[in-house]
Amino acid sequence: MNTAASAIQPSASQLVSHTVLLERIRRLGESPRVWTGIAGYSHQGREIPYIVVASPDAINELEYHRRATRRLFHPAERLETLAALRYDPPDDAPVARPPVLIVGSSFGNEAAHTEAILEVADQLAYSDDPSVRDVLDRVITILIPLINPDGREAALREWTDRPRSPALVGSVNAWGSMLNRDFFALTQPESRALLNVYREWHPLAAYDPHEDMYLLGVRWPQICWTPPFSRPIHPELHPSVVAMINAMGNAIADAWRREGFNMLHDRDGNHGFMTLFRLGGRFHLCMALHGVPALITESARTPGSQSWEDRTKQKVMASFAVLTMVARDPARFVEAIRASRRPGDEHDAYVVPKDQLDHDALRQLVGTLALHEVRIYETDTPSPAYVIPTHQPDGRLVRSLLGTAGWNFVSMIPSLGIRGGLASRLPEAERAARFSAPLTPVLGPRPAVGSVPGRPRPAVELAIRNTVAGVRTLNRLWAYGLRTSWTTAPLEAAGRRLETGTFVIDGSTAQVVEQAMDGNHPVVSRLDRRVDRSVLRRLRAPRVALYVGQGVDDRYMAVTGDTRWACLQMGFSPIEITEADVRLDILKRFDVLIVPGGDAAEIVAGRGESQPWQREPWEQQGPRRGIGQRGLAAIRRFVERGGSYVGLGCGGATLGGTEFLGLADVQTERDSLGEGRVRIRILSPDHPIMAGLAEGSISNGESQAPIIPGYYYSELTAGIKGGPIFVAGSGVRVLAAYAGFDDGTAETSFTSPELLSAERRTPAVVHSEYGRGTATLFGISPDFRGIWWSTYVLLSNSIFAAAAD
């Protein structure tokens, strides 16, 4: 490292805060070349502004230019049936002023993006350089300098005290979500704000600068990287889009080469740095599947690796390289988009029945697709269903979001736990009926569910299905003081069989239940008669503690954020505690302690030095503090006295095993095998923690044990351990075990796939009694990135088990 560590980044007071950003943009708005808008708002209510820059004549006709690109992305449709569905080709008129989108700081602790994008805005708004004029006269530039203002402000607070801190607290938004993994699922307001700008402008190209603290300037001598990406390439990306991504990357490399930067670049992608494959929610891949050539760059930000001036210069130069390329030959980008978005000749569609176990999950699916501008239809023939054609302009995105091939890690159908599949794979009679059924366009989700059936008489009970919406409604009902119970056996309601784990409500006031639903859509049934009390366990509002201290912070901020977000979505209000709070006098105030995924050794001993950013030249985020032996003793005593412990991943689950707490007779033999969707066999469907899952199983395999999809997560490039491989002793009950993969392509994502095979029967969820309390340990990630609704109930059931009499 040749650059002094002190030169890598200005002090916090010199960096652009959100307040300064708004003022800078206000002043930019005084230029006749600039129009400004608000894309949306962050979790904490901060504005997410964007800047539109072009020549004054184009600024005066922005609506005309928006309509021109919209015609390219949204050709007219001719609709009768699925078999007769056609899209008129977009007109051949050239796009007079192609929009280009540049967005930064989805990671709020990568500081140079905001400053660099503001520098691009300043040059476009005021410079009279001929090259800038050329861009202004031919391109409309849309700039979003800061997509994660809450994360930026958190990072600035950290940098105020520790200027060389990695400030990982700013890598996520206020709820702990990693925004650059959310652009497919769109669970967060910040990612939805960015998609708002896409829908409004439909850019012909997009650029998203990033900064690296793992490899560039640390393990490798190069201090910046630009595409082409390494192979493999995502199978749904059109070759024309990939070619334009490569061309933009090569243009950036040419500019950097002239500046003399020591860059990582290979025109054939032979560098092994980053692929264009993983469907993990990243913005550039989301845009590329929409047909928009989009790319990222990376700049080293480890103190001493390169100067602040070079970090910002790389992004400014890359921005103008992209803008100049589009300005000089917009027709190439237009043709790439047309080729990618041209519907195929083979007609097919995903058919999603409206009769689902979890109606809110169905709404989540349809609502997310609508945010992406996917064409959705509905039909009542031969049964009510949503129909999402694959032969539509966004067909590549449809197949990526809904396809269930093994490489498609975050497919929405298994992750939301809903039924659906391709029409072409239906039985012949149903397939023919689907292809000939009349279709009606849908603008948003409209399932006819979520009302209390009739007006129940006093003392007549209601049953609420154990789903995300049902759990959320139940948590609200406790505010009204209604008596609630949990079934330990199936029951009948309105002629329907309701599975174990159904919630039973004393429904003397239907209006109260309807108020508690408040926009939720749980399945509510009126019970025909009083339920046998012997199959009911009385439930009360659980008191939940969520550990967020050392060992589950740092690089695990997003993992802990997943658990926090899952609790929020289901209506729980956990109290967050740190290592200083792990004392019996505090723990005894709660019914359940949740310890998220992380590093068990760091939970006990405090933040370690295993990762490059945990030692010099980085400055650490405060002193090293773990829960220590006193904390371990306090947790043991808490569980002995009747508390419940819920541990996830290599943090909480490994901590609960014999190496640390000894709450369950399990050892962690291995961990961190990779990342991907796996199959989980439910071995104890009668156990309360498995309640509500068996009915949604995807297969019975060769035995009667139901199988559900689940998610195994670890990411060692980022230092994130996960997926402990348990060896269970005789004192634990294995509730669920790994049962292999959907297909052979999924296995290639794991270093030791045999450990997750059906034959190995490696425990995925275990449960143990300890004193008067219990411990439940998860090897899978039941709450992965706000996507995996289908396994959320594993977490809620674990919480309810602690509050059931």
Secondary structure, DSSP 8 states (H G I E B T S, - for coil): --S-GGGSS--GGGS--HHHHHHHHHHHTTSTTEEEEEEEE-TTS-EEEEEEE--HHHHTTHHHHHHHHHHHH---EE-SBTTT-EE--------SS-EEEEE--SSTT-THHHHHHHHHHHHHHH---HHHHHHHHH-EEEEES-S-HHHHHHHHHHHHH-TT---GGGSS-TTS--GGG-TTT--SHHHHHHHHHHHHH--SEEEEEEEESSSBTTTBS--EE--S-EEEE-TTS-HHHHHHHHHHHHHHHHHHHHHT--EE--TT-TT-S-EE---S--HHHHHHHTT--EEEEEEE-STTSS-HHHHHHHHHHHHHHHHHHHHH-HHHHHHHHHHHHS--SS--EEEEES--S-HHHHHHHHHHHHHTT--EEEE-SSS-EEEEESSSTTHHHHHHHH---TT-TT-HHHHHT---EEGGGS-HHHHHHHHHSB-EEESS---S-----S---TT-EEEE-SSHHHHHHHHHHGGGT--EEEESS-EEETTEEE-TT-EEEE-S-HHHHHHHHTT----EEE-SS---GGGEEEE----EEEE-STTSSGGGHHHHHHHHHHHHHTT---EEE-GGG-SHHHHTT-SEEEE-SS-HHHHHH-S-S-SGGGSTTS--SS-----HHHHHHHHHHHHHTT-EEEEEIIIIIHHHSTTTT-SSSEEEEE---B-EEEEEEES-TTSGGGTTTGGG-SB-TTSSS-EEEEEE--BGGGTB----EEEE-TTSEEEEEE---SSHHHHTTBS-GGGGSTTTT-EEEEEEEETTEEEEEESS-TTGGGT-GGGHHHHHHHHHHTTB-
